[in-house]
Amino acid sequence: MSSKVQIEEIIDRALAEDLGRGDVTTDSLIHRDQQGTGFIVAKKEGILAGIKIAKEVFHRVDPELEVEILQEDGARVKPGNKIARVSGSVASILKAERVALNFLQRLSGIASETNRYVKSVEGLPVRIMDTRKTTPGLRSLEKYAVRVGGGQNHRMDLGDGILIKDNHLVALRSQGLNIKEIIAKARQNAPQRLTVEVEVRTVSEALEAVEAGADIVMLDNMNLKDMRKAVKSIRGRALVEASGGITLDNVRAVAETGVDFISVGALTHSTRALDISLELEFP
């Protein structure tokens, strides 16, 4: 996950978005001295992620709030499970509630969806990975949630490795370069020791990339028959990643082609939040 300072900056931006002009409802109705307890409760089954982020939200709003974590990240929660107890100023709890839940629901949704993909390929030697299709400003947290769900991270940013994608190829082919020349150009001009991955769409392109020295070949939106051909033709000379059009319905079939990685943009770009709420309780 990000450093404590980075996390605080992310949380502060979220709080400013929600509390920048104050909470007129709470300030109008709830006396600042009223004390109470709230429980964060799961409404759906899933994998928990982000509970420490939620705790930090409450403390950024009011350092005197007491937050007891009852379920740690990675736990499988079921409807009715209490995740955390928050005690102290009722006004402070109400002011922090929405932002804390937004982080917790979003990250838990990502962890839960990732875990569904991981479970779908259980027993096969393949790794489920994310992509850079993340919410702007939240990448480090969302990629953390992928790890909590049992997945692995692809590139964290554009400096994390060389990935020659379709538009790079189009731009360079317009100058007369072939894949071999493009890979050689990347290795010559980029920092040493960086992995070189090439996105391809046909079996012949996959072979050309391997023979040119690619470390990883990404099979983009390739059908299962061609995936099997590509994996067989590469014969371990490079790692193979499948990407594009991956769903829970087809991920196991894709894994059975023999690819090493499967990257799934849906883990972060369109995951449904896990339903979690905060319920106040009084004697």
Secondary structure, DSSP 8 states (H G I E B T S, - for coil): ---HHHHHHHHHHHHHHHHTT--HHHHHHS-TT-EEEEEEEESS-EE---HHHHHHHHHHH-TT-EEEESS-TT-EE-TT-EEEEEEEEHHHHHHHHHHHHHHHHHHHHHHHHHHHHHHHTTTSS-EEE--S---TT-HHHHHHHHHHTT-B---SSTTS-EEE-HHHHHHHHTTT--HHHHHHHHHHHS-TT--EEEEESSHHHHHHHHHTT-SEEEEES--HHHHHHHHHHHTTSSEEEEESS--TTTHHHHHTTT-SEEE-THHHHS-----EEEEEE--
